[in-house]
Amino acid sequence: MDLDRIRHFLRQYPKETRANLQTALTEFLNPADVKVRSYVFRLLHAHLCVEAGHLREDTIEILRKTSQLRPSYSVFIDTNFLFSILSLHSNPSNEAANSLLLLIGTLAERVPIKLYILPLTAQEAKNALISAKSWVQGIPVTENLTRVALKASLSGMAQKYFEERGKGGGLF
């Protein structure tokens, strides 16, 4: 709420009624109340629609120029997203990560989107890979052991490692 407007509004009433009026305003405009939020947003939406119908010509020209600019986006990804797009773990977010990559590919010509990794994220990924490697490194590479490991429903990169090893490949 704009406190200056509320103070100005309250000053128009006698001092003895201001406290009660302020309480009524606070309760009426309580943002925690879903009905109040809905009412205020509908009112704001209606106001914006009316205002949009009466824009000055110079404002319309600025909007026209702005809409012709080509947007671009920089997206910083985290370790889970990185492992999802590299298919290095089983995670509920894998599908969302792959959908985002598909969307980026679809929009590539119209909206350039660049993916970035912060140094801290790169270090976290490196540490996770080193840890996973050390965990599976001591396990002998035999067909029977690989089959048993796959049935054990391991999580994360270990599961992926054994899946690839079962195909005759490997991650490390």
C-alpha positions in Angstrom: 0.0 0.0 0.0 1.1 3.5 -0.7 1.5 4.9 2.8 1.5 8.6 1.8 -1.8 8.2 0.0 -3.3 6.4 3.0 -2.0 9.1 5.4 -3.4 11.8 3.1 -6.8 10.0 3.0 -6.9 9.6 6.8 -6.1 13.3 7.4 -9.4 14.2 5.8 -11.2 12.6 8.8 -11.4 13.6 12.5 -8.5 12.3 14.6 -10.8 10.2 16.8 -12.0 8.2 13.8 -8.7 7.7 12.0 -7.5 4.7 14.0 -10.8 2.8 13.3 -10.7 3.8 9.7 -7.1 2.7 9.3 -8.0 -0.7 10.9 -10.9 -1.1 8.5 -8.6 -0.2 5.5 -5.9 -2.7 6.7 -8.5 -5.5 7.0 -10.2 -4.6 3.7 -6.9 -4.5 1.8 -5.3 -7.5 3.6 -3.0 -9.1 1.0 -3.2 -12.5 2.8 -6.9 -12.7 1.9 -7.4 -14.5 -1.4 -10.6 -12.6 -2.2 -9.0 -9.2 -1.5 -6.0 -10.1 -3.7 -8.3 -11.2 -6.5 -10.4 -8.0 -6.2 -7.4 -5.8 -6.3 -5.8 -7.6 -9.3 -9.1 -7.5 -11.2 -9.3 -3.8 -10.5 -5.7 -3.2 -11.5 -6.3 -5.2 -14.7 -9.3 -3.2 -15.6 -7.4 0.1 -14.9 -4.5 -1.1 -17.1 -6.9 -2.0 -19.9 -8.5 1.4 -19.8 -5.1 3.2 -19.7 -3.8 1.1 -22.6 -6.8 2.3 -24.7 -5.7 5.9 -24.1 -1.9 5.8 -24.7 -0.2 8.9 -26.1 1.2 8.6 -29.7 4.8 9.0 -28.4 4.3 6.1 -26.0 2.8 3.9 -28.7 5.9 4.7 -30.9 8.3 3.7 -28.2 6.3 0.4 -27.7 6.4 -0.2 -31.4 10.2 0.2 -31.6 10.7 -2.0 -28.5 8.6 -4.8 -29.9 10.8 -4.9 -33.0 14.0 -5.6 -30.9 15.0 -9.2 -30.9 15.1 -10.5 -27.3 17.9 -12.8 -26.0 18.2 -14.7 -22.8 21.0 -16.0 -20.6 20.1 -19.0 -18.5 22.3 -20.1 -15.6 21.9 -23.8 -15.0 22.6 -25.8 -11.9 24.2 -29.2 -11.3 21.0 -31.2 -11.5 20.0 -29.6 -14.8 23.5 -30.2 -16.2 23.4 -33.9 -15.2 19.9 -34.2 -16.6 20.9 -32.8 -20.0 24.0 -35.0 -20.0 21.8 -38.0 -19.0 24.1 -38.7 -16.0 21.4 -39.4 -13.5 17.7 -40.4 -13.1 15.8 -37.4 -11.8 12.2 -36.2 -12.0 13.6 -33.0 -13.6 15.1 -34.9 -16.6 11.9 -34.5 -18.6 11.7 -30.7 -17.9 15.4 -30.2 -18.8 14.9 -32.1 -22.1 11.8 -30.0 -22.8 13.7 -26.8 -22.2 16.5 -27.9 -24.5 13.9 -28.8 -27.2 12.3 -25.3 -26.7 15.7 -23.6 -27.0 16.3 -25.5 -30.2 12.9 -24.5 -31.6 13.3 -20.8 -30.7 17.0 -20.6 -31.7 16.4 -18.6 -34.9 14.0 -16.1 -33.3 15.2 -15.9 -29.7 18.8 -16.7 -28.9 19.2 -18.4 -25.5 22.6 -19.1 -24.0 23.2 -21.6 -21.2 25.8 -20.7 -18.6 27.4 -22.6 -15.7 28.8 -20.7 -12.8 32.3 -21.8 -11.6 30.8 -23.0 -8.3 28.3 -25.2 -10.3 31.2 -26.6 -12.4 33.1 -27.4 -9.3 30.1 -29.1 -7.7 29.6 -31.2 -10.9 33.3 -32.1 -10.9 33.2 -33.2 -7.3 30.1 -35.3 -7.9 31.7 -37.0 -10.9 34.9 -37.7 -8.9 32.9 -39.1 -6.0 30.8 -41.3 -8.3 33.9 -42.5 -10.1 35.6 -43.5 -6.8 32.5 -45.3 -5.7 32.3 -47.5 -8.8 36.0 -47.8 -9.5 36.7 -50.6 -7.2 33.9 -52.8 -8.5 35.2 -55.5 -10.9 34.0 -55.2 -14.5 32.2 -58.5 -15.1 29.0 -59.1 -17.0 27.4 -60.9 -14.0 28.3 -58.1 -11.6 26.9 -55.5 -14.0 23.6 -57.4 -14.3 23.3 -57.7 -10.5 24.1 -54.0 -10.0 21.4 -53.0 -12.6 18.8 -55.1 -10.7 19.8 -53.5 -7.4 18.1 -50.2 -8.5 21.1 -48.0 -7.6 20.5 -44.3 -7.8 22.2 -41.5 -9.6 25.3 -41.8 -11.6 26.1 -45.3 -10.4 23.0 -46.6 -12.0 23.8 -44.8 -15.2 27.3 -46.2 -15.1 26.1 -49.8 -14.9 23.5 -49.2 -17.6 26.3 -48.0 -19.9 28.6 -50.8 -18.8 25.8 -53.2 -19.6 25.7 -51.8 -23.2 29.4 -52.4 -23.4 30.3 -48.8 -22.8 31.3 -46.8 -19.8 31.3 -43.3 -18.4 34.8 -43.1 -16.9 
